[in-house]
Amino acid sequence: MTENRELLSFESCHTSWCFDIVRLKFKRIPRPQSHHTSATDFAAAQWEDYFDLILSSDSDEFTVVLNSSESKLLRSWRHSENCAHCFAGAPAYETEEISLGQLRDLLGTEE
């Protein structure tokens, strides 16, 4: 994980993430099979707004909250050297956006 006063960056298994923590903007750049993101990939990616970034204190999980009602979330995990998601026969997961309604359906909960 790389951090300075304004930017925080790290990689998940499939994506390089960069957060402008002052302006509440982020970029996500899909990583090619070589697992290296080029400067061209970063420049081409669009900055997107986010509302909050929640980094789990007891795991590599993180959540990007995209709006103030917390109805749009991106969830993934930071890649590590011995990443259980890349190694140990884990299936290929991808970061995806789901609505609060979809999350409720998946969890079987009511509003």
N, CA, C and O atoms as CSV, one atom per row, in Angstrom:
chain,resi,resn,atom,element,x,y,z
A,1,MET,N,N,0.858,-1.169,0.000
A,1,MET,CA,C,0.000,0.000,0.000
A,1,MET,C,C,0.898,1.224,0.000
A,1,MET,O,O,1.870,1.302,0.752
A,2,THR,N,N,0.557,2.182,-0.860
A,2,THR,CA,C,1.310,3.429,-0.962
A,2,THR,C,C,0.411,4.561,-0.495
A,2,THR,O,O,-0.768,4.621,-0.845
A,3,GLU,N,N,0.980,5.454,0.297
A,3,GLU,CA,C,0.176,6.550,0.818
A,3,GLU,C,C,1.026,7.816,0.876
A,3,GLU,O,O,2.200,7.781,1.244
A,4,ASN,N,N,0.400,8.936,0.502
A,4,ASN,CA,C,0.994,10.234,0.798
A,4,ASN,C,C,-0.130,11.072,1.386
A,4,ASN,O,O,-1.168,10.524,1.756
A,5,ARG,N,N,0.043,12.351,1.481
A,5,ARG,CA,C,-0.982,13.164,2.146
A,5,ARG,C,C,-2.301,13.209,1.398
A,5,ARG,O,O,-3.350,13.412,2.011
A,6,GLU,N,N,-2.270,13.023,0.094
A,6,GLU,CA,C,-3.499,13.118,-0.686
A,6,GLU,C,C,-3.889,11.824,-1.372
A,6,GLU,O,O,-5.074,11.605,-1.624
A,7,LEU,N,N,-2.936,10.958,-1.683
A,7,LEU,CA,C,-3.229,9.752,-2.452
A,7,LEU,C,C,-2.944,8.487,-1.653
A,7,LEU,O,O,-1.952,8.396,-0.931
A,8,LEU,N,N,-3.829,7.527,-1.799
A,8,LEU,CA,C,-3.666,6.206,-1.228
A,8,LEU,C,C,-3.811,5.228,-2.381
A,8,LEU,O,O,-4.782,5.305,-3.134
A,9,SER,N,N,-2.876,4.322,-2.534
A,9,SER,CA,C,-2.993,3.351,-3.619
A,9,SER,C,C,-2.603,1.963,-3.139
A,9,SER,O,O,-1.736,1.802,-2.280
A,10,PHE,N,N,-3.258,0.974,-3.710
A,10,PHE,CA,C,-2.967,-0.425,-3.415
A,10,PHE,C,C,-3.572,-1.269,-4.520
A,10,PHE,O,O,-4.283,-0.761,-5.388
A,11,GLU,N,N,-3.286,-2.553,-4.479
A,11,GLU,CA,C,-3.786,-3.458,-5.502
A,11,GLU,C,C,-4.673,-4.510,-4.881
A,11,GLU,O,O,-4.405,-5.019,-3.792
A,12,SER,N,N,-5.748,-4.828,-5.607
A,12,SER,CA,C,-6.511,-6.032,-5.305
A,12,SER,C,C,-6.020,-7.072,-6.308
A,12,SER,O,O,-5.125,-6.788,-7.104
A,13,CYS,N,N,-6.582,-8.248,-6.280
A,13,CYS,CA,C,-6.091,-9.314,-7.153
A,13,CYS,C,C,-6.226,-8.969,-8.634
A,13,CYS,O,O,-5.415,-9.412,-9.448
A,14,HIS,N,N,-7.236,-8.189,-8.987
A,14,HIS,CA,C,-7.516,-7.908,-10.392
A,14,HIS,C,C,-7.410,-6.435,-10.776
A,14,HIS,O,O,-7.509,-6.098,-11.956
A,15,THR,N,N,-7.211,-5.557,-9.800
A,15,THR,CA,C,-7.333,-4.126,-10.053
A,15,THR,C,C,-6.298,-3.346,-9.257
A,15,THR,O,O,-5.976,-3.709,-8.126
A,16,SER,N,N,-5.776,-2.272,-9.850
A,16,SER,CA,C,-4.978,-1.293,-9.122
A,16,SER,C,C,-5.922,-0.157,-8.736
A,16,SER,O,O,-6.696,0.313,-9.570
A,17,TRP,N,N,-5.866,0.280,-7.503
A,17,TRP,CA,C,-6.759,1.303,-6.959
A,17,TRP,C,C,-5.938,2.521,-6.561
A,17,TRP,O,O,-4.840,2.384,-6.020
A,18,CYS,N,N,-6.465,3.709,-6.826
A,18,CYS,CA,C,-5.851,4.954,-6.383
A,18,CYS,C,C,-6.957,5.856,-5.851
A,18,CYS,O,O,-7.939,6.118,-6.546
A,19,PHE,N,N,-6.798,6.329,-4.626
A,19,PHE,CA,C,-7.793,7.173,-3.972
A,19,PHE,C,C,-7.207,8.540,-3.684
A,19,PHE,O,O,-6.167,8.655,-3.036
A,20,ASP,N,N,-7.872,9.572,-4.163
A,20,ASP,CA,C,-7.545,10.944,-3.797
A,20,ASP,C,C,-8.388,11.222,-2.560
A,20,ASP,O,O,-9.572,11.540,-2.672
A,21,ILE,N,N,-7.785,11.104,-1.384
A,21,ILE,CA,C,-8.541,11.164,-0.143
A,21,ILE,C,C,-8.981,12.572,0.241
A,21,ILE,O,O,-9.826,12.733,1.121
A,22,VAL,N,N,-8.429,13.578,-0.395
A,22,VAL,CA,C,-8.844,14.956,-0.147
A,22,VAL,C,C,-10.077,15.297,-0.981
A,22,VAL,O,O,-11.033,15.884,-0.475
A,23,ARG,N,N,-10.049,14.928,-2.256
A,23,ARG,CA,C,-11.142,15.265,-3.182
A,23,ARG,C,C,-12.226,14.187,-3.257
A,23,ARG,O,O,-13.228,14.362,-3.951
A,24,LEU,N,N,-12.027,13.075,-2.544
A,24,LEU,CA,C,-12.953,11.938,-2.556
A,24,LEU,C,C,-13.235,11.450,-3.976
A,24,LEU,O,O,-14.382,11.333,-4.407
A,25,LYS,N,N,-12.134,11.169,-4.686
A,25,LYS,CA,C,-12.183,10.616,-6.041
A,25,LYS,C,C,-11.303,9.368,-6.060
A,25,LYS,O,O,-10.338,9.265,-5.303
A,26,PHE,N,N,-11.649,8.424,-6.934
A,26,PHE,CA,C,-10.806,7.242,-7.061
A,26,PHE,C,C,-10.743,6.787,-8.510
A,26,PHE,O,O,-11.610,7.096,-9.327
A,27,LYS,N,N,-9.689,6.044,-8.796
A,27,LYS,CA,C,-9.517,5.383,-10.088
A,27,LYS,C,C,-9.314,3.908,-9.806
A,27,LYS,O,O,-8.663,3.531,-8.832
A,28,ARG,N,N,-9.877,3.082,-10.666
A,28,ARG,CA,C,-9.557,1.659,-10.603
A,28,ARG,C,C,-9.141,1.230,-11.993
A,28,ARG,O,O,-9.827,1.499,-12.978
A,29,ILE,N,N,-8.022,0.567,-12.054
A,29,ILE,CA,C,-7.417,0.196,-13.322
A,29,ILE,C,C,-7.272,-1.323,-13.333
A,29,ILE,O,O,-6.502,-1.875,-12.548
A,30,PRO,N,N,-8.009,-2.008,-14.219
A,30,PRO,CA,C,-7.855,-3.467,-14.296
A,30,PRO,C,C,-6.406,-3.821,-14.606
A,30,PRO,O,O,-5.780,-3.231,-15.487
A,31,ARG,N,N,-5.892,-4.786,-13.871
A,31,ARG,CA,C,-4.505,-5.203,-14.066
A,31,ARG,C,C,-4.443,-6.245,-15.172
A,31,ARG,O,O,-5.242,-7.183,-15.184
A,32,PRO,N,N,-3.516,-6.095,-16.090
A,32,PRO,CA,C,-3.340,-7.118,-17.121
A,32,PRO,C,C,-2.774,-8.389,-16.508
A,32,PRO,O,O,-2.382,-8.389,-15.341
A,33,GLN,N,N,-2.724,-9.456,-17.263
A,33,GLN,CA,C,-2.221,-10.728,-16.766
A,33,GLN,C,C,-0.824,-10.615,-16.168
A,33,GLN,O,O,-0.468,-11.385,-15.276
A,34,SER,N,N,-0.028,-9.658,-16.652
A,34,SER,CA,C,1.330,-9.488,-16.127
A,34,SER,C,C,1.341,-8.885,-14.733
A,34,SER,O,O,2.385,-8.840,-14.084
A,35,HIS,N,N,0.164,-8.414,-14.259
A,35,HIS,CA,C,0.005,-7.806,-12.934
A,35,HIS,C,C,0.758,-6.480,-12.794
A,35,HIS,O,O,1.077,-6.057,-11.682
A,36,HIS,N,N,1.035,-5.837,-13.909
A,36,HIS,CA,C,1.652,-4.517,-13.865
A,36,HIS,C,C,0.745,-3.531,-14.579
A,36,HIS,O,O,0.272,-3.797,-15.684
A,37,THR,N,N,0.506,-2.401,-13.950
A,37,THR,CA,C,-0.295,-1.355,-14.543
A,37,THR,C,C,0.642,-0.294,-15.090
A,37,THR,O,O,1.575,0.130,-14.407
A,38,SER,N,N,0.397,0.134,-16.317
A,38,SER,CA,C,1.280,1.125,-16.920
A,38,SER,C,C,0.778,2.537,-16.643
A,38,SER,O,O,-0.368,2.731,-16.238
A,39,ALA,N,N,1.636,3.507,-16.863
A,39,ALA,CA,C,1.254,4.919,-16.716
A,39,ALA,C,C,0.142,5.269,-17.695
A,39,ALA,O,O,-0.714,6.099,-17.389
A,40,THR,N,N,0.147,4.645,-18.869
A,40,THR,CA,C,-0.909,4.888,-19.864
A,40,THR,C,C,-2.249,4.405,-19.336
A,40,THR,O,O,-3.259,5.090,-19.498
A,41,ASP,N,N,-2.276,3.220,-18.697
A,41,ASP,CA,C,-3.516,2.700,-18.115
A,41,ASP,C,C,-4.046,3.665,-17.055
A,41,ASP,O,O,-5.244,3.941,-17.000
A,42,PHE,N,N,-3.150,4.171,-16.219
A,42,PHE,CA,C,-3.567,5.086,-15.161
A,42,PHE,C,C,-4.116,6.382,-15.751
A,42,PHE,O,O,-5.150,6.878,-15.304
A,43,ALA,N,N,-3.434,6.930,-16.746
A,43,ALA,CA,C,-3.864,8.193,-17.358
A,43,ALA,C,C,-5.206,8.038,-18.053
A,43,ALA,O,O,-6.000,8.978,-18.065
A,44,ALA,N,N,-5.477,6.876,-18.630
A,44,ALA,CA,C,-6.722,6.654,-19.366
A,44,ALA,C,C,-7.911,6.423,-18.434
A,44,ALA,O,O,-9.051,6.676,-18.823
A,45,ALA,N,N,-7.669,5.952,-17.224
A,45,ALA,CA,C,-8.755,5.680,-16.285
A,45,ALA,C,C,-9.384,6.996,-15.827
A,45,ALA,O,O,-8.696,8.002,-15.651
A,46,GLN,N,N,-10.693,6.968,-15.639
A,46,GLN,CA,C,-11.426,8.158,-15.210
A,46,GLN,C,C,-11.524,8.213,-13.689
A,46,GLN,O,O,-11.701,7.188,-13.029
A,47,TRP,N,N,-11.407,9.423,-13.142
A,47,TRP,CA,C,-11.641,9.613,-11.713
A,47,TRP,C,C,-13.137,9.503,-11.470
A,47,TRP,O,O,-13.935,10.044,-12.236
A,48,GLU,N,N,-13.520,8.807,-10.411
A,48,GLU,CA,C,-14.919,8.655,-10.021
A,48,GLU,C,C,-15.085,9.154,-8.599
A,48,GLU,O,O,-14.158,9.076,-7.793
A,49,ASP,N,N,-16.269,9.666,-8.290
A,49,ASP,CA,C,-16.562,10.120,-6.935
A,49,ASP,C,C,-16.801,8.937,-6.011
A,49,ASP,O,O,-17.292,7.893,-6.440
A,50,TYR,N,N,-16.451,9.105,-4.742
A,50,TYR,CA,C,-16.844,8.145,-3.724
A,50,TYR,C,C,-17.175,8.909,-2.451
A,50,TYR,O,O,-16.765,10.058,-2.285
A,51,PHE,N,N,-17.906,8.279,-1.566
A,51,PHE,CA,C,-18.349,8.914,-0.340
A,51,PHE,C,C,-17.470,8.543,0.853
A,51,PHE,O,O,-17.202,9.377,1.718
A,52,ASP,N,N,-17.023,7.282,0.894
A,52,ASP,CA,C,-16.210,6.824,2.017
A,52,ASP,C,C,-15.404,5.605,1.579
A,52,ASP,O,O,-15.803,4.880,0.667
A,53,LEU,N,N,-14.289,5.390,2.224
A,53,LEU,CA,C,-13.461,4.207,2.017
A,53,LEU,C,C,-13.275,3.556,3.379
A,53,LEU,O,O,-12.779,4.182,4.316
A,54,ILE,N,N,-13.680,2.290,3.480
A,54,ILE,CA,C,-13.591,1.569,4.748
A,54,ILE,C,C,-12.590,0.437,4.580
A,54,ILE,O,O,-12.821,-0.499,3.814
A,55,LEU,N,N,-11.481,0.528,5.296
A,55,LEU,CA,C,-10.454,-0.511,5.293
A,55,LEU,C,C,-10.623,-1.341,6.557
A,55,LEU,O,O,-10.583,-0.803,7.664
A,56,SER,N,N,-10.809,-2.634,6.403
A,56,SER,CA,C,-10.968,-3.516,7.547
A,56,SER,C,C,-9.681,-3.532,8.363
A,56,SER,O,O,-8.586,-3.605,7.805
A,57,SER,N,N,-9.816,-3.464,9.676
A,57,SER,CA,C,-8.637,-3.481,10.550
A,57,SER,C,C,-8.136,-4.895,10.824
A,57,SER,O,O,-7.001,-5.070,11.269
A,58,ASP,N,N,-8.962,-5.903,10.566
A,58,ASP,CA,C,-8.553,-7.271,10.878
A,58,ASP,C,C,-8.430,-8.182,9.655
A,58,ASP,O,O,-8.236,-9.390,9.793
A,59,SER,N,N,-8.545,-7.597,8.456
A,59,SER,CA,C,-8.356,-8.387,7.233
A,59,SER,C,C,-7.948,-7.434,6.109
A,59,SER,O,O,-7.794,-6.234,6.333
A,60,ASP,N,N,-7.776,-7.966,4.914
A,60,ASP,CA,C,-7.431,-7.148,3.756
A,60,ASP,C,C,-8.660,-6.633,3.017
A,60,ASP,O,O,-8.527,-6.029,1.953
A,61,GLU,N,N,-9.842,-6.859,3.555
A,61,GLU,CA,C,-11.069,-6.417,2.903
A,61,GLU,C,C,-11.188,-4.892,2.935
A,61,GLU,O,O,-10.714,-4.230,3.858
A,62,PHE,N,N,-11.831,-4.362,1.904
A,62,PHE,CA,C,-12.146,-2.940,1.901
A,62,PHE,C,C,-13.471,-2.711,1.176
A,62,PHE,O,O,-13.893,-3.518,0.348
A,63,THR,N,N,-14.108,-1.604,1.504
A,63,THR,CA,C,-15.382,-1.224,0.898
A,63,THR,C,C,-15.280,0.218,0.443
A,63,THR,O,O,-14.858,1.091,1.202
A,64,VAL,N,N,-15.669,0.464,-0.804
A,64,VAL,CA,C,-15.760,1.817,-1.333
A,64,VAL,C,C,-17.248,2.168,-1.341
A,64,VAL,O,O,-18.036,1.546,-2.053
A,65,VAL,N,N,-17.619,3.162,-0.549
A,65,VAL,CA,C,-19.010,3.608,-0.477
A,65,VAL,C,C,-19.171,4.694,-1.536
A,65,VAL,O,O,-18.495,5.721,-1.488
A,66,LEU,N,N,-20.073,4.460,-2.495
A,66,LEU,CA,C,-20.185,5.357,-3.638
A,66,LEU,C,C,-21.182,6.495,-3.458
A,66,LEU,O,O,-21.148,7.465,-4.215
A,67,ASN,N,N,-22.074,6.398,-2.466
A,67,ASN,CA,C,-23.048,7.476,-2.258
A,67,ASN,C,C,-23.380,7.602,-0.773
A,67,ASN,O,O,-23.092,6.701,0.016
A,68,SER,N,N,-23.986,8.723,-0.404
A,68,SER,CA,C,-24.232,9.011,1.012
A,68,SER,C,C,-25.269,8.082,1.628
A,68,SER,O,O,-25.258,7.882,2.843
A,69,SER,N,N,-26.157,7.512,0.836
A,69,SER,CA,C,-27.152,6.587,1.384
A,69,SER,C,C,-26.591,5.175,1.557
A,69,SER,O,O,-27.281,4.283,2.051
A,70,GLU,N,N,-25.341,4.980,1.149
A,70,GLU,CA,C,-24.654,3.688,1.236
A,70,GLU,C,C,-25.395,2.589,0.492
A,70,GLU,O,O,-25.326,1.421,0.873
A,71,SER,N,N,-26.106,2.963,-0.575
A,71,SER,CA,C,-26.835,1.976,-1.372
A,71,SER,C,C,-25.997,1.441,-2.531
A,71,SER,O,O,-26.386,0.465,-3.173
A,72,LYS,N,N,-24.853,2.067,-2.805
A,72,LYS,CA,C,-23.946,1.594,-3.851
A,72,LYS,C,C,-22.570,1.399,-3.241
A,72,LYS,O,O,-21.952,2.346,-2.753
A,73,LEU,N,N,-22.094,0.149,-3.275
A,73,LEU,CA,C,-20.829,-0.208,-2.647
A,73,LEU,C,C,-19.981,-1.022,-3.610
A,73,LEU,O,O,-20.500,-1.762,-4.445
A,74,LEU,N,N,-18.680,-0.874,-3.480
A,74,LEU,CA,C,-17.722,-1.764,-4.131
A,74,LEU,C,C,-16.960,-2.444,-3.009
A,74,LEU,O,O,-16.447,-1.782,-2.107
A,75,ARG,N,N,-16.888,-3.765,-3.064
A,75,ARG,CA,C,-16.160,-4.490,-2.025
A,75,ARG,C,C,-15.133,-5.388,-2.669
A,75,ARG,O,O,-15.385,-6.011,-3.701
A,76,SER,N,N,-13.977,-5.445,-2.049
A,76,SER,CA,C,-12.917,-6.310,-2.537
A,76,SER,C,C,-11.929,-6.518,-1.401
A,76,SER,O,O,-12.263,-6.278,-0.241
A,77,TRP,N,N,-10.724,-6.958,-1.718
A,77,TRP,CA,C,-9.683,-7.157,-0.730
A,77,TRP,C,C,-8.351,-6.754,-1.338
A,77,TRP,O,O,-8.132,-6.883,-2.543
A,78,ARG,N,N,-7.477,-6.270,-0.488
A,78,ARG,CA,C,-6.138,-5.895,-0.931
A,78,ARG,C,C,-5.328,-7.154,-1.181
A,78,ARG,O,O,-5.379,-8.114,-0.412
A,79,HIS,N,N,-4.591,-7.126,-2.260
A,79,HIS,CA,C,-3.746,-8.254,-2.630
A,79,HIS,C,C,-2.542,-8.298,-1.705
A,79,HIS,O,O,-1.994,-7.254,-1.352
A,80,SER,N,N,-2.128,-9.483,-1.313
A,80,SER,CA,C,-0.950,-9.637,-0.463
A,80,SER,C,C,-0.029,-10.700,-1.067
A,80,SER,O,O,-0.400,-11.392,-2.015
A,81,GLU,N,N,1.146,-10.817,-0.518
A,81,GLU,CA,C,2.144,-11.736,-1.066
A,81,GLU,C,C,1.633,-13.177,-1.110
A,81,GLU,O,O,1.835,-13.868,-2.109
A,82,ASN,N,N,0.990,-13.630,-0.069
A,82,ASN,CA,C,0.436,-14.984,-0.024
A,82,ASN,C,C,-1.086,-14.933,-0.071
A,82,ASN,O,O,-1.765,-15.540,0.757
A,83,CYS,N,N,-1.601,-14.217,-1.032
A,83,CYS,CA,C,-3.028,-13.943,-1.143
A,83,CYS,C,C,-3.843,-15.238,-1.301
A,83,CYS,O,O,-3.621,-16.011,-2.232
A,84,ALA,N,N,-4.767,-15.454,-0.397
A,84,ALA,CA,C,-5.615,-16.640,-0.446
A,84,ALA,C,C,-6.558,-16.615,-1.645
A,84,ALA,O,O,-7.067,-17.658,-2.056
A,85,HIS,N,N,-6.791,-15.434,-2.205
A,85,HIS,CA,C,-7.704,-15.323,-3.349
A,85,HIS,C,C,-6.996,-15.645,-4.660
A,85,HIS,O,O,-7.640,-16.059,-5.624
A,86,CYS,N,N,-5.695,-15.462,-4.706
A,86,CYS,CA,C,-4.934,-15.758,-5.925
A,86,CYS,C,C,-4.325,-17.153,-5.866
A,86,CYS,O,O,-4.125,-17.797,-6.897
A,87,PHE,N,N,-4.035,-17.611,-4.666
A,87,PHE,CA,C,-3.364,-18.884,-4.482
A,87,PHE,C,C,-4.283,-19.846,-3.755
A,87,PHE,O,O,-5.454,-19.538,-3.535
A,88,ALA,N,N,-3.790,-20.958,-3.395
A,88,ALA,CA,C,-4.525,-21.969,-2.626
A,88,ALA,C,C,-5.760,-22.462,-3.361
A,88,ALA,O,O,-6.720,-22.904,-2.730
A,89,GLY,N,N,-5.748,-22.393,-4.693
A,89,GLY,CA,C,-6.844,-22.940,-5.481
A,89,GLY,C,C,-8.132,-22.166,-5.396
A,89,GLY,O,O,-9.188,-22.688,-5.757
A,90,ALA,N,N,-8.076,-20.921,-4.924
A,90,ALA,CA,C,-9.304,-20.123,-4.818
A,90,ALA,C,C,-9.841,-19.800,-6.205
A,90,ALA,O,O,-9.054,-19.578,-7.125
A,91,PRO,N,N,-11.166,-19.766,-6.382
A,91,PRO,CA,C,-11.731,-19.399,-7.676
A,91,PRO,C,C,-11.440,-17.939,-8.003
A,91,PRO,O,O,-11.133,-17.146,-7.113
A,92,ALA,N,N,-11.535,-17.593,-9.266
A,92,ALA,CA,C,-11.266,-16.221,-9.705
A,92,ALA,C,C,-12.456,-15.338,-9.343
A,92,ALA,O,O,-13.557,-15.527,-9.859
A,93,TYR,N,N,-12.231,-14.383,-8.463
A,93,TYR,CA,C,-13.256,-13.435,-8.076
A,93,TYR,C,C,-12.989,-12.117,-8.774
A,93,TYR,O,O,-11.846,-11.807,-9.106
A,94,GLU,N,N,-14.025,-11.349,-8.995
A,94,GLU,CA,C,-13.857,-10.029,-9.571
A,94,GLU,C,C,-14.635,-9.033,-8.740
A,94,GLU,O,O,-15.661,-9.377,-8.153
A,95,THR,N,N,-14.161,-7.813,-8.684
A,95,THR,CA,C,-14.862,-6.750,-7.993
A,95,THR,C,C,-16.056,-6.350,-8.833
A,95,THR,O,O,-15.932,-6.160,-10.043
A,96,GLU,N,N,-17.212,-6.219,-8.204
A,96,GLU,CA,C,-18.385,-5.794,-8.947
A,96,GLU,C,C,-19.220,-4.867,-8.088
A,96,GLU,O,O,-19.116,-4.868,-6.862
A,97,GLU,N,N,-20.040,-4.087,-8.741
A,97,GLU,CA,C,-20.914,-3.149,-8.062
A,97,GLU,C,C,-22.272,-3.798,-7.907
A,97,GLU,O,O,-22.803,-4.367,-8.861
A,98,ILE,N,N,-22.849,-3.718,-6.696
A,98,ILE,CA,C,-24.197,-4.231,-6.485
A,98,ILE,C,C,-25.019,-3.166,-5.778
A,98,ILE,O,O,-24.482,-2.316,-5.068
A,99,SER,N,N,-26.331,-3.224,-5.982
A,99,SER,CA,C,-27.208,-2.255,-5.325
A,99,SER,C,C,-27.552,-2.753,-3.929
A,99,SER,O,O,-27.341,-3.923,-3.612
A,100,LEU,N,N,-28.078,-1.868,-3.101
A,100,LEU,CA,C,-28.493,-2.248,-1.758
A,100,LEU,C,C,-29.589,-3.300,-1.839
A,100,LEU,O,O,-29.616,-4.227,-1.030
A,101,GLY,N,N,-30.499,-3.167,-2.809
A,101,GLY,CA,C,-31.553,-4.161,-3.003
A,101,GLY,C,C,-30.983,-5.529,-3.328
A,101,GLY,O,O,-31.450,-6.536,-2.796
A,102,GLN,N,N,-29.978,-5.580,-4.195
A,102,GLN,CA,C,-29.336,-6.859,-4.514
A,102,GLN,C,C,-28.659,-7.439,-3.281
A,102,GLN,O,O,-28.720,-8.647,-3.049
A,103,LEU,N,N,-28.017,-6.590,-2.491
A,103,LEU,CA,C,-27.369,-7.049,-1.273
A,103,LEU,C,C,-28.401,-7.621,-0.306
A,103,LEU,O,O,-28.173,-8.675,0.288
A,104,ARG,N,N,-29.520,-6.944,-0.144
A,104,ARG,CA,C,-30.598,-7.451,0.738
A,104,ARG,C,C,-31.093,-8.807,0.240
A,104,ARG,O,O,-31.316,-9.724,1.030
A,105,ASP,N,N,-31.265,-8.925,-1.085
A,105,ASP,CA,C,-31.707,-10.204,-1.650
A,105,ASP,C,C,-30.697,-11.300,-1.362
A,105,ASP,O,O,-31.074,-12.414,-1.000
A,106,LEU,N,N,-29.407,-10.991,-1.519
A,106,LEU,CA,C,-28.364,-11.980,-1.263
A,106,LEU,C,C,-28.336,-12.395,0.211
A,106,LEU,O,O,-28.084,-13.556,0.533
A,107,LEU,N,N,-28.595,-11.437,1.095
A,107,LEU,CA,C,-28.551,-11.708,2.533
A,107,LEU,C,C,-29.900,-12.188,3.074
A,107,LEU,O,O,-29.989,-12.657,4.209
A,108,GLY,N,N,-30.956,-12.066,2.245
A,108,GLY,CA,C,-32.278,-12.478,2.686
A,108,GLY,C,C,-32.834,-11.597,3.772
A,108,GLY,O,O,-33.527,-12.089,4.663
A,109,THR,N,N,-32.548,-10.281,3.729
A,109,THR,CA,C,-33.019,-9.361,4.755
A,109,THR,C,C,-34.051,-8.403,4.173
A,109,THR,O,O,-34.150,-8.229,2.959
A,110,GLU,N,N,-34.804,-7.795,5.054
A,110,GLU,CA,C,-35.794,-6.788,4.671
A,110,GLU,C,C,-35.235,-5.402,4.937
A,110,GLU,O,O,-34.219,-5.256,5.617
A,111,GLU,N,N,-35.898,-4.382,4.402
A,111,GLU,CA,C,-35.464,-2.991,4.657
A,111,GLU,C,C,-35.645,-2.600,6.089
A,111,GLU,O,O,-35.330,-1.470,6.465
